[in-house]
Amino acid sequence: MQRQPEPELMDLPEEARAYAAAKFPDVMESVINRLLGLAGDVKSPKMVDLGTGPGTVPILVARARLDWRITAVDAAKAMTRIAQISVKMAGLHERVTVQLGDAKSTGLPDASFDIVFCASLVHHMPDPVPLWREIKRLAAPGALIFVRDLKRPESEQAARDLVNRYASEQSALLQEEFYRSLLSAFTVEEVRQQLDAAGLSFLSVEPVPDRNLDVFGRVP
């Protein structure tokens, strides 16, 4: 199936609120467990979350690892506001910093993070290579890079089936967002090509049944 790109930003207030209110506990648990497992017993790392959305991952990680310091970046003003409020309400503002910024050009210092994380952002990119290059730039020597994203289904019907399987209890707006995201996602082979173009050939690309893929590895 040909890729059908979607908008890069989710900046409409109703979209941001719907996404922030959505409950996908199995998805969050899977992402957090994989991230913490890959990171291992690292001491007091600095982590950046690119495309943080409502800030769910930084909050969960900060609660699970009390010595981690996290910078959360999102280019959508509506999402950033929600994330800032959520972090403050969680009492984590001293360890989690939320800032408005383009994930492809954050302005953060070179090689300044021990963990570079990104979830569900690659499929929003018209061309993901600049994002992959920014990920490489931000990662310190030996840093963990972990990216989870959607994997494009073989057909529109397969995408609809995934929506029915995993988002049937969500709002009509969120179901449609999920469907469009699936059509906009990349294949494992396409992501492999992007990594080669960005100088990240050392990273592994692994399909995660039945709708995701993981990109992970450590900077040499």
LINQUI-V797412 format. One record per pair of residues at least 4 apart in sequence whose ideal C-beta (glycine too) atoms are under 6 Angstrom apart, sorted by the first residue. I is the first residue (numbers start at 1). J is the second residue. D is the distance in whole Angstrom. If there is no record, write none. Layout:
i = {I & I}
j = {J & J}
d = {D & D}
This chain:
i = {1 & 1 & 4 & 4 & 5 & 5 & 6 & 6 & 8 & 9 & 9 & 10 & 10 & 11 & 11 & 13 & 16 & 16 & 16 & 18 & 18 & 18 & 20 & 20 & 22 & 22 & 25 & 29 & 31 & 31 & 32 & 33 & 35 & 38 & 38 & 38 & 39 & 39 & 44 & 45 & 45 & 45 & 46 & 46 & 46 & 47 & 47 & 47 & 48 & 48 & 48 & 48 & 49 & 49 & 49 & 49 & 50 & 50 & 50 & 51 & 51 & 51 & 51 & 52 & 52 & 52 & 53 & 54 & 54 & 55 & 55 & 55 & 55 & 55 & 58 & 58 & 58 & 58 & 59 & 61 & 62 & 62 & 62 & 62 & 69 & 70 & 71 & 72 & 72 & 73 & 73 & 73 & 73 & 74 & 74 & 75 & 80 & 83 & 84 & 87 & 87 & 87 & 87 & 88 & 92 & 101 & 103 & 104 & 104 & 104 & 108 & 110 & 111 & 113 & 114 & 114 & 115 & 116 & 116 & 116 & 116 & 117 & 118 & 119 & 120 & 122 & 122 & 123 & 123 & 123 & 123 & 123 & 125 & 128 & 128 & 129 & 129 & 129 & 132 & 132 & 132 & 133 & 136 & 136 & 139 & 139 & 139 & 141 & 142 & 143 & 144 & 145 & 146 & 147 & 148 & 148 & 150 & 150 & 150 & 151 & 151 & 151 & 152 & 152 & 153 & 153 & 153 & 154 & 159 & 159 & 159 & 162 & 162 & 163 & 163 & 163 & 163 & 164 & 167 & 167 & 170 & 170 & 186 & 186 & 188 & 188 & 188 & 191 & 192 & 195 & 195 & 195 & 196 & 202 & 203 & 203 & 204 & 204 & 205 & 206 & 207 & 208 & 208 & 208}
j = {154 & 155 & 183 & 184 & 126 & 184 & 180 & 184 & 124 & 75 & 76 & 15 & 76 & 76 & 78 & 78 & 78 & 79 & 82 & 171 & 173 & 174 & 54 & 82 & 170 & 174 & 29 & 33 & 119 & 148 & 60 & 37 & 146 & 144 & 146 & 216 & 115 & 144 & 67 & 68 & 114 & 115 & 69 & 113 & 114 & 68 & 70 & 115 & 71 & 113 & 116 & 138 & 57 & 58 & 72 & 117 & 73 & 103 & 118 & 74 & 103 & 118 & 121 & 72 & 74 & 83 & 79 & 82 & 83 & 59 & 72 & 83 & 86 & 87 & 62 & 70 & 72 & 96 & 90 & 65 & 70 & 92 & 95 & 96 & 95 & 96 & 97 & 83 & 98 & 99 & 101 & 103 & 106 & 79 & 80 & 102 & 100 & 98 & 98 & 92 & 93 & 96 & 98 & 93 & 96 & 106 & 131 & 130 & 131 & 134 & 112 & 137 & 140 & 138 & 140 & 143 & 144 & 135 & 138 & 139 & 145 & 146 & 147 & 148 & 149 & 128 & 149 & 149 & 150 & 181 & 184 & 185 & 131 & 132 & 194 & 194 & 197 & 198 & 194 & 198 & 200 & 198 & 199 & 200 & 143 & 145 & 219 & 219 & 218 & 219 & 218 & 217 & 216 & 215 & 212 & 214 & 181 & 182 & 185 & 185 & 212 & 213 & 185 & 187 & 158 & 159 & 182 & 158 & 179 & 182 & 183 & 166 & 211 & 167 & 175 & 178 & 179 & 168 & 175 & 178 & 174 & 175 & 190 & 191 & 205 & 207 & 213 & 205 & 205 & 200 & 201 & 203 & 201 & 217 & 215 & 217 & 216 & 217 & 215 & 214 & 213 & 212 & 213 & 214}
d = {6 & 5 & 4 & 6 & 6 & 5 & 5 & 4 & 5 & 6 & 5 & 5 & 6 & 4 & 5 & 5 & 4 & 5 & 6 & 6 & 5 & 5 & 4 & 5 & 6 & 5 & 6 & 6 & 6 & 6 & 5 & 6 & 6 & 6 & 5 & 6 & 6 & 6 & 4 & 6 & 4 & 5 & 5 & 5 & 5 & 6 & 5 & 4 & 5 & 5 & 6 & 6 & 6 & 5 & 5 & 5 & 5 & 4 & 4 & 6 & 5 & 6 & 3 & 4 & 5 & 6 & 5 & 5 & 5 & 6 & 6 & 3 & 5 & 6 & 6 & 4 & 5 & 5 & 5 & 6 & 6 & 5 & 5 & 5 & 5 & 5 & 5 & 6 & 5 & 6 & 5 & 6 & 6 & 5 & 5 & 5 & 5 & 5 & 5 & 5 & 5 & 5 & 6 & 5 & 5 & 5 & 6 & 4 & 5 & 5 & 6 & 6 & 4 & 5 & 6 & 5 & 5 & 5 & 5 & 5 & 5 & 5 & 5 & 5 & 6 & 5 & 4 & 6 & 5 & 6 & 5 & 4 & 5 & 6 & 5 & 5 & 5 & 5 & 6 & 4 & 6 & 5 & 6 & 6 & 4 & 6 & 5 & 6 & 6 & 5 & 6 & 6 & 5 & 4 & 6 & 5 & 6 & 6 & 4 & 6 & 6 & 5 & 4 & 5 & 4 & 5 & 6 & 5 & 6 & 4 & 6 & 6 & 5 & 5 & 5 & 5 & 5 & 5 & 5 & 5 & 4 & 6 & 4 & 5 & 5 & 6 & 6 & 5 & 5 & 4 & 6 & 6 & 5 & 6 & 5 & 4 & 6 & 5 & 5 & 5 & 5 & 4 & 6 & 5}
